[in-house]
């Protein structure tokens, strides 16, 4: 069948032409198709009537006579033409209305498909949507305008259901985002065994959201909520574990202060991380802490460096440590070195510059006992010292000091060996034995030398001090030797040797004790000392502190390949090492107040600048006044101390309390003792000369000593009584 308007072939049963939209008169066409081809239409009859002559009217002669046709009604024809025209016009208008509505419906379908594509998914309505959109297409194709509204309502209802589903899914998505935000943003959790499960649940839940699977969305969010609670508990347990281990280490006595500082820092960092709910950072802090703790625990506390490290602080903010070669291949990368200035709370890590085995010069301070107890072996002792000197290498520098009434330096460090030999030849035997003071002072003096250094003493070990209560002890020598890392080697001479004390000093300071050594064995002794001091390592580091600042030092070394390590913590006073008994004097003999100093040790030549024993006593009184000593209220000393501006009011301390306070400052105590011992030497020298001149009566001797010194009688009576007894015993 074809369209009467455009000739387009029509689809069976179509009511409109699918090309031009013209209505199809199906019933008329059907009726026409049913008329036999042989029949003549009324139109044909009419046409024939108009074109052929009408036969002449005849009489009805029989049954076969023909009827006469009715005359044509022109008025009716006009009416029929008008009706037909109106009908055609109406059909045309109807065609355009149907087409317009169908176009709108097609546009609606197209927009609907765009909308559907904008959705990530239609979820469970996917199949229903496909069916509706397919049916709508068919409806559009059939131009069935009466079904358009119905189809639209069905599609609109479906999208309303989809939007409601999306809103419900959105609620789950919000919960999901809250969970993820808490888990990964607000709190950075550790996941432990939950890692894989957590990631799987996230993937599954996000897929459910994208497919608008309400059931799976709910299940996924519920699973993550439950998992979050478990993860939160897991992290809280880990935090408690970390805190407990750090608290346990903090309370332990197995760690140095520097390590406690590390623990405190780790504790603060852990607290900060947990405050921010950053459990990932907390774990990192703890792992670093735990790794360092394992290193501490592998090594164990040691005094290796404390006992045996020497130092060189001649270059500011650069420190060189010298330590023994103990058979290990030292590696600078395996060192950790921390410093903390005196009074500071925080430790800072120093920069290791380099490390090498020392092949440079060795400095040895020779301490020679010339006291009266060495009288019988004095010649052999001097020969032993000279023999020792002759066996030293060219790169060894030597200093010379003596043990007598007080410590006195005979020579600075020098490589002029002949000069040292000549000085030894010129020594005389006399006086008491200030053994501990001399060893103590030699250690401090030697400490200022660069490179490797040590003290070598030739003595019988009989300490015979003045007995004034201001001398040094065996423990003082050991303590200062450890502090400045100066080993003391002792060569014992004579038949009456206090070997126990001398051996203890040598061993405790990292040196060695040689008993009853003949002068011919001294080459071997020197070689042993030389080898032990030359086979050492030099560790150089950059410090953030000035070398004038007192500090604590922490050293940690561990070699995993050998399993050997050592860790130590000790205090050093670089300013004292720098100044020591240096020539850079800071005292002025015209200003007695300058002798009160804890900046450097007073050298013997500085003390010797004091012009009278009265001035010397004034300096001693300054030390007592500064320490809070209670002077006699009716005496002239209190008045003088106030006039000099040393004090404004009298102190309250006894002499015992004064000495206890002064001992807390190493330099003050050393200088105070030096002044007291020098006063004793001064008085002893005058008293012994007068005694041998015949002033053997104490009262007479006391008056004569005071007269010669220009002092009032009785000022030094207590000291002179002890000297008098000593002279009688001699």
C-alpha positions as CSV (number, residue, x, y, z in Angstrom):
1,X,0.0,0.0,0.0
2,X,1.3,3.5,-0.8
3,X,0.6,6.9,0.5
4,X,-2.0,8.8,-1.6
5,X,-0.1,12.0,-1.0
6,X,3.6,11.3,-1.5
7,X,3.6,7.7,-2.8
8,X,5.7,6.4,0.1
9,X,5.3,2.7,0.7
10,X,3.3,2.4,4.0
11,X,3.8,0.0,6.9
12,X,1.0,-2.5,7.2
13,X,-1.6,-1.2,9.6
14,X,-0.2,2.4,9.7
15,X,-2.7,5.1,10.1
16,X,-0.3,7.9,9.0
17,X,2.4,8.0,6.4
18,X,5.7,7.7,8.2
19,X,7.2,10.1,5.7
20,X,4.8,13.0,5.3
21,X,2.2,12.2,8.0
22,X,-0.8,12.1,5.7
23,X,-3.7,10.0,7.2
24,X,-4.3,6.8,5.5
25,X,-8.0,6.1,4.4
26,X,-7.8,2.4,5.1
27,X,-11.5,1.6,4.9
28,X,-12.0,3.3,1.5
29,X,-9.0,1.6,0.1
30,X,-10.3,-1.7,1.4
31,X,-13.7,-1.2,-0.2
32,X,-12.1,-0.3,-3.5
33,X,-10.0,-3.3,-3.5
34,X,-13.1,-5.5,-3.0
35,X,-14.9,-4.3,-6.2
36,X,-14.5,-6.7,-9.2
37,X,-12.6,-5.3,-12.0
38,X,-15.5,-6.0,-14.5
39,X,-17.9,-3.7,-12.7
40,X,-18.4,-0.2,-14.1
41,X,-18.3,2.6,-11.5
42,X,-21.0,5.2,-11.2
43,X,-18.5,7.7,-12.4
44,X,-17.9,5.8,-15.5
45,X,-21.7,5.7,-16.1
46,X,-21.9,9.4,-15.6
47,X,-19.0,9.9,-17.9
48,X,-20.5,7.8,-20.6
49,X,-23.8,9.6,-20.3
50,X,-22.2,12.9,-20.9
51,X,-20.0,11.8,-23.8
52,X,-22.5,9.5,-25.8
53,X,-25.7,10.3,-27.5
54,X,-28.9,9.3,-25.6
55,X,-30.9,6.8,-27.6
56,X,-34.2,8.0,-28.8
57,X,-37.1,7.3,-26.5
58,X,-39.0,4.2,-27.6
59,X,-41.9,2.6,-26.4
60,X,-41.8,-0.2,-23.8
61,X,-42.2,-3.0,-26.2
62,X,-41.0,-5.6,-23.8
63,X,-39.2,-6.4,-20.4
64,X,-35.8,-5.4,-21.6
65,X,-36.6,-1.8,-22.0
66,X,-34.0,0.7,-20.5
67,X,-34.9,3.1,-17.5
68,X,-34.4,6.8,-18.1
69,X,-31.5,8.4,-15.8
70,X,-32.4,11.2,-13.3
71,X,-31.2,14.7,-14.2
72,X,-27.8,15.9,-12.6
73,X,-28.2,18.1,-9.4
74,X,-25.6,20.9,-9.7
75,X,-26.4,22.4,-6.2
76,X,-25.7,19.1,-4.5
77,X,-22.4,18.8,-6.3
78,X,-21.3,22.2,-5.1
79,X,-22.2,21.3,-1.5
80,X,-20.4,18.0,-1.8
81,X,-17.3,19.9,-3.2
82,X,-17.4,22.3,-0.2
83,X,-17.6,19.5,2.3
84,X,-14.8,17.6,0.6
85,X,-12.6,20.7,0.7
86,X,-13.3,21.3,4.3
87,X,-12.6,17.7,5.1
88,X,-9.2,17.9,3.3
89,X,-8.3,21.1,5.1
90,X,-9.2,19.5,8.5
91,X,-7.1,16.5,7.7
92,X,-4.1,18.7,6.9
93,X,-4.4,20.6,10.1
94,X,-4.7,17.4,12.1
95,X,-1.6,16.0,10.4
96,X,0.5,19.0,11.5
97,X,-0.8,18.8,15.1
98,X,0.1,15.1,15.3
99,X,3.5,15.6,13.9
100,X,4.3,18.4,16.3
101,X,3.3,16.4,19.3
102,X,5.2,13.4,18.1
103,X,8.3,15.6,17.6
104,X,8.0,16.8,21.2
105,X,7.7,13.3,22.4
106,X,10.7,12.3,20.5
107,X,12.6,15.2,22.0
108,X,11.5,14.1,25.4
109,X,12.8,10.6,24.7
110,X,16.2,12.0,23.6
111,X,16.4,14.2,26.8
112,X,15.5,11.2,28.9
113,X,18.3,9.2,27.4
114,X,20.7,12.0,28.1
115,X,19.5,12.2,31.7
116,X,19.9,8.4,32.1
117,X,23.5,8.6,30.8
118,X,24.3,11.4,33.3
119,X,23.5,9.0,36.1
120,X,26.3,6.7,37.1
121,X,23.7,3.9,37.2
122,X,20.0,3.4,37.5
123,X,20.5,0.6,39.8
124,X,17.7,-1.9,40.1
125,X,15.6,0.3,37.8
126,X,18.0,-0.3,34.9
127,X,15.9,-3.0,33.2
128,X,12.6,-1.2,33.7
129,X,14.1,1.9,32.2
130,X,15.3,0.0,29.1
131,X,11.8,-1.5,28.6
132,X,10.0,1.9,29.0
133,X,12.3,3.7,26.7
134,X,11.9,1.0,24.1
135,X,8.1,1.1,24.3
136,X,8.2,4.9,24.1
137,X,10.2,4.7,20.9
138,X,7.6,2.4,19.4
139,X,4.8,4.8,20.5
140,X,6.6,7.7,18.8
141,X,7.0,5.7,15.7
142,X,3.2,4.9,15.5
143,X,2.3,8.6,16.1
144,X,-0.1,7.4,18.8
145,X,-0.4,10.8,20.5
146,X,-3.0,9.5,22.9
147,X,-0.3,7.3,24.6
148,X,2.4,10.0,24.9
149,X,1.3,11.3,28.2
150,X,1.0,7.8,29.7
151,X,4.5,6.9,28.6
152,X,5.9,10.1,30.1
153,X,4.2,9.5,33.4
154,X,5.7,6.1,33.6
155,X,9.2,7.4,32.8
156,X,8.8,10.3,35.3
157,X,7.7,7.9,38.0
158,X,10.7,5.7,37.3
159,X,13.2,8.6,37.6
160,X,11.5,9.8,40.8
161,X,12.2,6.3,42.2
162,X,15.8,6.5,41.0
163,X,16.3,10.0,42.6
164,X,14.8,8.7,45.9
165,X,17.2,5.8,45.6
166,X,20.1,8.1,45.0
167,X,19.2,10.2,48.1
168,X,19.2,7.0,50.2
169,X,22.6,6.0,48.7
170,X,23.8,9.6,49.4
171,X,23.1,9.1,53.1
172,X,25.4,6.0,53.0
173,X,28.0,7.9,51.0
174,X,28.0,10.6,53.7
175,X,28.6,8.0,56.4
176,X,31.3,6.5,54.2
177,X,33.1,9.8,53.8
178,X,32.9,10.5,57.5
179,X,34.5,7.1,58.2
180,X,37.2,7.7,55.6
181,X,37.8,11.2,57.0
182,X,38.2,10.0,60.5
183,X,40.3,7.0,59.4
184,X,42.7,8.7,57.0
185,X,42.5,12.5,57.5
186,X,41.5,13.5,61.0
187,X,43.2,10.4,62.4
188,X,46.0,8.7,60.6
189,X,45.4,5.1,61.8
190,X,47.6,2.1,61.7
191,X,45.7,-0.8,60.0
192,X,47.8,-3.8,61.0
193,X,45.9,-7.0,60.0
194,X,43.0,-4.9,58.8
195,X,44.8,-3.4,55.8
196,X,43.5,-5.8,53.2
197,X,40.0,-6.1,54.7
198,X,39.8,-2.3,54.9
199,X,40.8,-1.8,51.2
200,X,38.4,-4.6,50.1
201,X,35.5,-3.0,52.0
202,X,36.3,0.4,50.5
203,X,36.3,-1.0,46.9
204,X,33.1,-3.0,47.5
205,X,31.3,-0.1,49.0
206,X,32.4,2.4,46.4
207,X,31.2,0.0,43.7
208,X,27.8,-0.3,45.5
209,X,27.5,3.5,45.4
210,X,28.4,3.7,41.7
211,X,25.8,1.0,40.9
212,X,23.1,2.4,43.2
213,X,23.1,-0.9,45.1
214,X,21.3,0.1,48.3
215,X,21.6,-3.2,50.0
216,X,25.4,-3.5,49.3
217,X,25.9,0.2,50.2
218,X,24.4,-0.4,53.6
219,X,26.3,-3.6,54.1
220,X,29.6,-1.9,53.1
221,X,29.1,1.1,55.4
222,X,28.1,-1.1,58.3
223,X,31.2,-3.2,57.7
224,X,33.5,-0.2,57.6
225,X,31.9,1.3,60.8
226,X,32.5,-1.9,62.6
227,X,36.0,-2.1,61.3
228,X,36.7,1.5,62.3
229,X,35.8,0.7,65.9
230,X,38.2,-2.3,65.8
231,X,40.9,-0.2,64.2
232,X,40.4,2.6,66.7
233,X,40.8,0.1,69.6
234,X,43.9,-1.5,67.9
235,X,45.5,2.0,67.6
236,X,44.7,2.9,71.2
237,X,46.3,-0.4,72.3
238,X,49.4,0.3,70.2
239,X,49.6,3.9,71.7
240,X,49.5,2.4,75.2
241,X,52.2,-0.1,74.3
242,X,54.5,2.7,73.0
243,X,53.9,4.9,76.1
244,X,54.6,2.0,78.4
245,X,57.9,1.1,76.8
246,X,59.1,4.7,76.8
247,X,58.1,5.2,80.4
248,X,59.8,2.0,81.3
249,X,63.1,3.2,79.7
250,X,62.7,6.6,81.2
251,X,62.5,5.1,84.7
252,X,65.5,2.8,84.2
253,X,68.9,3.6,85.6
254,X,70.7,1.8,82.7
255,X,70.9,4.9,80.5
256,X,73.0,8.1,80.5
257,X,71.6,11.6,80.7
258,X,72.0,12.2,77.0
259,X,70.0,9.0,76.4
260,X,67.4,10.2,78.8
261,X,67.2,13.3,76.8
262,X,66.6,11.2,73.7
263,X,63.9,9.4,75.6
264,X,62.3,12.7,76.7
265,X,62.3,13.9,73.1
266,X,60.8,10.7,71.9
267,X,58.2,11.0,74.6
268,X,57.3,14.5,73.6
269,X,57.1,13.6,69.9
270,X,54.9,10.6,70.7
271,X,52.6,12.7,72.8
272,X,52.3,15.3,70.0
273,X,51.5,12.6,67.4
274,X,48.9,11.0,69.7
275,X,47.4,14.4,70.4
276,X,46.9,14.8,66.7
277,X,45.6,11.2,66.4
278,X,48.5,10.6,64.0
279,X,49.2,7.0,64.8
280,X,51.4,6.6,61.7
281,X,53.7,9.3,63.0
282,X,53.5,7.7,66.5
283,X,54.7,4.4,65.1
284,X,57.6,6.0,63.3
285,X,58.7,7.9,66.5
286,X,58.5,4.7,68.5
287,X,60.3,2.6,65.9
288,X,63.2,5.1,65.8
289,X,63.2,5.1,69.6
290,X,63.1,1.3,69.8
291,X,65.9,1.0,67.3
292,X,68.1,3.4,69.3
293,X,67.1,1.5,72.5
294,X,68.3,-1.7,71.0
295,X,71.6,-0.1,70.2
296,X,72.0,1.1,73.8
297,X,71.1,-2.3,75.1
298,X,73.5,-4.1,72.8
299,X,76.4,-2.0,74.1
300,X,75.9,-1.5,77.8
301,X,77.2,1.5,79.8
302,X,80.9,1.9,79.9
303,X,83.6,4.3,81.1
304,X,85.8,3.5,78.2
305,X,85.8,7.0,76.7
306,X,85.5,8.7,80.0
307,X,88.7,7.1,81.2
308,X,90.8,7.1,78.1
309,X,89.8,9.9,75.7
310,X,92.2,12.8,75.6
311,X,91.3,16.0,73.8
312,X,92.6,19.0,71.9
313,X,90.6,22.2,71.9
314,X,93.2,24.6,70.5
315,X,91.0,25.5,67.5
316,X,87.7,27.1,68.5
317,X,84.5,25.1,67.9
318,X,86.7,22.2,66.9
319,X,87.4,19.3,69.3
320,X,89.8,16.4,68.8
321,X,89.4,13.3,70.9
322,X,92.2,10.8,71.2
323,X,91.4,7.2,72.2
324,X,93.1,3.9,72.3
325,X,93.4,1.4,69.5
326,X,91.8,-1.6,71.1
327,X,92.1,-3.9,68.1
328,X,88.9,-2.6,66.4
329,X,88.8,-0.9,63.0
330,X,87.2,2.4,64.1
331,X,84.8,3.9,61.6
332,X,83.6,7.5,62.0
333,X,80.2,6.7,60.5
334,X,79.5,4.4,63.4
335,X,79.9,7.2,66.0
336,X,77.1,9.2,67.6
337,X,78.4,12.2,69.6
338,X,76.2,14.7,71.5
339,X,77.0,17.8,73.5
340,X,75.3,19.8,76.1
341,X,76.6,23.1,77.5
342,X,76.7,23.5,81.3
343,X,73.3,24.6,82.5
344,X,71.6,23.7,79.2
345,X,68.7,21.3,79.0
346,X,69.0,20.2,75.4
347,X,71.6,18.0,73.8
348,X,72.8,18.8,70.3
349,X,74.4,16.4,67.8
350,X,77.9,17.3,66.8
351,X,79.2,16.9,63.2
352,X,81.8,14.3,62.9
353,X,84.5,15.7,60.6
354,X,86.9,12.8,60.3
355,X,88.9,10.2,62.0
356,X,92.4,8.8,61.6
357,X,95.1,6.9,63.4
358,X,97.5,9.3,65.1
359,X,101.1,9.3,63.9
360,X,102.0,12.8,65.2
361,X,104.0,14.0,68.2
362,X,103.6,12.8,71.7
363,X,103.8,15.2,74.7
364,X,105.1,13.8,78.1
365,X,105.3,15.9,81.2
366,X,108.1,14.4,83.4
367,X,107.3,14.8,87.1
368,X,110.4,14.3,89.2
369,X,110.3,13.7,93.0
370,X,113.1,15.8,94.6
371,X,111.7,15.7,98.1
372,X,113.8,14.7,101.1
373,X,112.6,11.1,101.0
374,X,114.5,10.6,97.7
375,X,117.9,11.6,99.3
376,X,119.4,8.1,99.3
377,X,118.6,7.4,95.6
378,X,118.6,10.9,94.3
379,X,121.6,10.4,91.9
380,X,120.1,7.1,90.5
381,X,116.7,8.9,90.1
382,X,118.3,11.7,88.0
383,X,120.2,9.1,85.9
384,X,117.0,7.2,85.3
385,X,115.2,10.4,84.2
386,X,118.1,11.3,81.8
387,X,118.2,7.8,80.4
388,X,114.4,7.9,79.8
389,X,114.9,11.3,78.0
390,X,117.6,9.9,75.7
391,X,115.3,7.1,74.6
392,X,112.5,9.4,73.5
393,X,111.8,9.9,69.8
394,X,112.6,13.2,68.0
395,X,108.9,14.0,67.6
396,X,108.2,13.6,71.4
397,X,108.0,16.9,73.3
398,X,108.9,16.9,77.0
399,X,108.0,19.1,79.9
400,X,109.5,19.1,83.4
401,X,108.0,19.7,86.8
402,X,109.1,18.7,90.3
403,X,107.5,17.2,93.4
404,X,108.7,19.0,96.6
405,X,107.1,21.3,99.1
406,X,104.7,22.4,96.4
407,X,104.4,21.7,92.7
408,X,106.7,23.8,90.5
409,X,107.3,23.8,86.8
410,X,110.9,23.7,85.6
411,X,110.3,23.8,81.9
412,X,107.5,24.2,79.4
413,X,107.0,21.6,76.7
414,X,109.9,21.5,74.3
415,X,111.7,19.3,71.8
416,X,115.0,20.5,73.1
417,X,116.0,17.4,74.9
418,X,119.5,18.7,76.0
419,X,117.8,21.6,77.8
420,X,115.7,19.1,79.8
421,X,118.7,17.0,80.6
422,X,120.6,20.0,81.9
423,X,117.7,21.0,84.1
424,X,117.5,17.5,85.6
425,X,121.3,17.7,86.3
426,X,120.7,20.9,88.2
427,X,117.9,19.6,90.5
428,X,118.5,19.5,94.3
429,X,116.9,17.2,96.8
430,X,114.9,19.0,99.6
431,X,111.6,19.6,101.3
432,X,108.4,17.7,101.8
433,X,106.5,15.6,99.3
434,X,103.4,17.3,97.7
435,X,102.9,14.1,95.6
436,X,99.2,14.4,95.0
437,X,99.2,18.2,94.4
438,X,102.1,17.8,91.9
439,X,100.5,15.0,90.0
440,X,97.2,16.9,90.0
441,X,98.8,20.1,88.7
442,X,100.9,18.2,86.1
443,X,97.7,16.6,84.7
444,X,96.0,20.0,84.3
445,X,99.1,21.6,82.7
446,X,99.6,18.7,80.3
447,X,95.9,18.7,79.3
448,X,96.4,22.0,77.3
449,X,98.9,20.3,75.0
450,X,97.6,19.3,71.5
451,X,97.7,15.8,70.3
452,X,98.5,12.7,72.4
453,X,99.9,13.4,75.9
454,X,100.6,11.7,79.2
455,X,102.3,12.2,82.6
456,X,105.3,10.1,83.6
457,X,106.3,10.4,87.3
458,X,109.5,9.2,89.0
459,X,108.8,8.9,92.7
460,X,108.7,6.6,95.8
461,X,105.0,7.5,96.3
462,X,105.4,8.9,99.9
463,X,102.9,11.8,100.1
464,X,104.1,14.0,102.9
465,X,102.0,17.2,102.7
466,X,102.0,20.2,104.9
467,X,99.1,18.9,107.0
468,X,97.2,22.1,106.7
469,X,94.1,20.4,105.4
470,X,94.3,21.9,102.0
471,X,96.3,19.3,100.2
472,X,95.0,17.0,97.4
473,X,94.1,13.4,97.8
474,X,94.7,10.2,95.8
475,X,91.1,10.4,94.6
476,X,91.6,14.0,93.4
477,X,94.4,12.9,91.2
478,X,92.4,10.1,89.7
479,X,89.3,12.3,89.2
480,X,91.1,15.1,87.4
481,X,93.1,12.6,85.2
482,X,89.8,11.0,84.1
483,X,88.3,14.4,83.5
484,X,91.1,15.6,81.2
485,X,91.9,12.1,79.9
486,X,95.5,12.2,80.9
487,X,97.0,8.8,81.7
488,X,99.6,8.8,84.5
489,X,102.5,6.4,84.2
490,X,104.4,5.9,87.4
491,X,108.0,4.6,87.6
492,X,108.6,3.6,91.2
493,X,112.1,4.1,92.6
494,X,113.6,3.3,96.0
495,X,113.3,0.6,98.6
496,X,110.3,2.1,100.4
497,X,107.6,2.5,97.8
498,X,103.9,2.8,98.4
499,X,103.1,0.5,95.5
500,X,99.4,0.1,96.4
501,X,98.7,3.8,96.0
502,X,100.9,4.3,93.0
503,X,99.5,1.3,91.2
504,X,95.9,2.5,91.9
505,X,96.6,5.9,90.5
506,X,98.2,4.5,87.3
507,X,95.6,1.9,86.7
508,X,92.6,4.2,87.4
509,X,93.9,6.9,85.0
510,X,94.6,4.6,82.1
511,X,98.4,4.6,82.6
512,X,100.6,1.9,84.0
513,X,102.7,1.2,87.1
514,X,106.4,0.1,86.8
515,X,107.8,-1.1,90.1
516,X,111.6,-1.3,91.0
517,X,112.7,-0.6,87.5
518,X,116.4,-0.2,86.9
519,X,117.7,2.6,84.8
520,X,118.7,0.2,82.1
521,X,115.1,-1.0,81.7
522,X,113.8,2.5,81.0
523,X,114.1,2.1,77.2
524,X,111.6,-0.7,77.3
525,X,109.4,1.3,79.6
526,X,109.5,4.3,77.3
527,X,108.7,2.1,74.3
528,X,105.7,0.6,76.0
529,X,104.4,4.1,77.0
530,X,105.2,5.4,73.5
531,X,103.5,2.5,71.7
532,X,100.4,2.8,73.9
533,X,100.2,6.5,73.3
534,X,101.1,6.5,69.6
535,X,98.7,3.7,68.6
536,X,95.6,5.8,69.2
537,X,92.9,7.3,67.0
538,X,92.0,10.9,66.6
539,X,88.3,11.8,66.2
540,X,87.6,15.4,65.1
541,X,84.2,17.0,65.3
542,X,82.6,20.4,64.9
543,X,81.0,21.8,68.0
544,X,78.1,24.3,68.3
545,X,79.7,25.5,71.5
546,X,82.6,27.8,72.1
547,X,85.6,25.9,73.4
548,X,85.5,28.2,76.4
549,X,82.2,26.7,77.5
550,X,82.1,23.8,79.9
551,X,80.0,20.9,78.6
552,X,78.9,17.3,78.9
553,X,79.8,14.9,76.1
554,X,78.1,11.7,75.1
555,X,79.9,9.2,72.8
556,X,78.3,6.1,71.3
557,X,80.1,3.7,69.0
558,X,78.8,0.4,67.7
559,X,80.1,-1.9,64.9
560,X,77.5,-4.4,63.9
561,X,80.0,-6.5,61.9
562,X,82.2,-7.1,65.0
563,X,79.4,-6.8,67.6
564,X,81.6,-4.4,69.6
565,X,80.5,-1.1,70.9
566,X,81.0,1.4,73.7
567,X,79.0,4.3,75.1
568,X,80.2,6.9,77.6
569,X,79.2,10.2,79.1
570,X,81.5,12.6,80.7
571,X,82.1,16.3,81.4
572,X,84.9,18.4,80.0
573,X,86.1,22.0,80.8
574,X,87.8,23.1,77.6
575,X,88.4,26.6,78.9
576,X,90.6,25.2,81.7
577,X,92.4,23.0,79.2
578,X,92.9,26.1,77.0
579,X,94.2,28.3,79.8
580,X,95.7,25.7,82.3
581,X,99.0,27.2,83.4
582,X,99.3,29.1,80.2
583,X,101.4,32.3,79.9
584,X,98.2,34.3,79.2
585,X,98.0,35.6,82.8
586,X,94.8,37.2,83.9
587,X,96.1,38.3,87.3
588,X,97.6,41.7,88.3
589,X,99.8,41.7,91.4
590,X,98.8,45.3,92.0
591,X,95.1,44.2,92.2
592,X,94.9,41.4,94.7
593,X,91.2,40.9,93.8
594,X,92.3,39.5,90.4
595,X,93.8,36.5,92.1
596,X,90.2,35.3,92.9
597,X,89.4,33.4,89.7
598,X,87.7,30.3,88.4
599,X,88.7,31.0,84.8
600,X,92.2,29.5,85.0
601,X,94.6,27.8,87.3
602,X,97.1,30.1,89.0
603,X,100.6,29.4,87.8
604,X,103.3,29.2,90.4
605,X,105.0,32.2,88.8
606,X,101.8,34.2,89.1
607,X,101.5,33.4,92.8
608,X,105.2,34.3,93.2
609,X,104.4,37.9,92.1
610,X,102.7,38.5,95.4
611,X,105.1,40.8,97.2
612,X,104.6,39.9,100.8
613,X,103.1,37.1,102.9
614,X,100.6,39.7,104.2
615,X,99.3,40.2,100.7
616,X,99.2,36.5,100.2
617,X,97.1,36.2,103.3
618,X,94.8,38.9,102.0
619,X,94.2,36.9,98.8
620,X,93.4,33.8,100.9
621,X,91.0,35.9,102.9
622,X,89.3,37.1,99.7
623,X,88.6,33.4,98.8
624,X,87.2,32.9,102.3
625,X,85.0,36.0,102.1
626,X,83.6,35.1,98.7
627,X,82.7,31.7,100.1
628,X,80.8,33.3,103.1
629,X,83.3,32.9,105.9
630,X,82.5,34.5,109.2
631,X,85.4,36.7,110.3
632,X,85.9,38.1,113.8
633,X,83.7,41.1,114.2
634,X,86.4,43.1,116.0
635,X,89.2,42.1,113.6
636,X,90.7,44.2,110.9
637,X,90.2,41.5,108.2
638,X,86.4,42.1,108.1
639,X,87.0,45.8,107.7
640,X,89.5,45.3,104.9
641,X,87.2,42.9,103.0
642,X,84.4,45.5,103.2
643,X,86.8,48.3,102.1
644,X,88.0,46.3,99.1
645,X,84.3,45.7,98.1
646,X,84.6,41.9,98.4
647,X,81.6,41.7,100.8
648,X,79.0,44.1,102.2
649,X,78.3,42.1,105.4
650,X,80.0,39.4,107.4
651,X,79.4,35.8,106.3
652,X,78.1,32.9,108.4
653,X,80.1,29.9,107.4
654,X,82.8,28.1,109.3
655,X,86.2,27.2,107.7
656,X,85.0,23.6,107.1
657,X,81.9,24.9,105.3
658,X,84.0,27.3,103.2
659,X,86.3,24.5,102.0
660,X,83.3,22.3,101.2
661,X,81.8,25.1,99.1
662,X,85.1,25.9,97.3
663,X,85.6,22.2,96.5
664,X,82.5,22.4,94.3
665,X,84.4,24.5,91.9
666,X,87.5,22.7,90.7
667,X,89.5,25.8,89.7
668,X,88.6,27.8,92.9
669,X,89.6,24.9,95.1
670,X,92.9,24.3,93.2
671,X,93.8,27.9,93.4
672,X,92.8,28.2,97.1
673,X,94.9,25.1,97.9
674,X,97.8,26.5,95.9
675,X,97.7,29.8,97.8
676,X,97.6,27.9,101.2
677,X,100.5,25.6,100.2
678,X,102.5,28.5,98.9
679,X,102.0,30.3,102.2
680,X,103.2,27.2,104.0
681,X,106.3,27.0,101.8
682,X,107.0,30.7,102.5
683,X,106.7,30.2,106.2
684,X,108.5,26.9,106.2
685,X,111.4,28.4,104.3
686,X,111.9,31.2,106.7
687,X,111.3,29.1,109.8
688,X,113.7,26.3,108.8
689,X,116.5,28.8,108.0
690,X,116.0,30.5,111.4
691,X,115.7,27.1,113.1
692,X,119.1,26.0,111.8
693,X,120.5,29.4,112.7
694,X,119.8,28.5,116.3
695,X,116.3,29.7,117.0
696,X,115.2,26.4,118.4
697,X,112.8,27.7,121.0
698,X,109.3,28.0,119.5
699,X,108.4,31.3,121.1
700,X,111.6,32.8,120.0
701,X,111.3,31.3,116.5
702,X,107.7,32.5,116.2
703,X,108.7,36.1,117.2
704,X,111.7,36.1,114.8
705,X,109.7,34.8,111.8
706,X,107.0,37.4,112.3
707,X,109.6,40.1,112.7
708,X,111.4,39.1,109.5
709,X,108.1,38.9,107.5
710,X,106.9,42.2,108.9
711,X,103.8,40.7,110.4
712,X,102.4,41.0,113.9
713,X,103.3,38.3,116.3
714,X,100.8,35.4,116.4
715,X,99.2,35.8,112.9
716,X,100.6,32.5,111.6
717,X,101.1,30.9,115.0
718,X,99.0,27.8,114.2
719,X,100.9,27.1,111.0
720,X,104.3,27.7,112.6
721,X,103.5,25.2,115.4
722,X,103.1,22.5,112.7
723,X,106.3,23.6,111.0
724,X,108.1,23.6,114.3
725,X,107.1,20.1,115.1
726,X,108.2,19.0,111.5
727,X,111.6,20.6,112.1
728,X,112.0,18.8,115.4
729,X,111.1,15.5,113.7
730,X,113.7,16.1,111.0
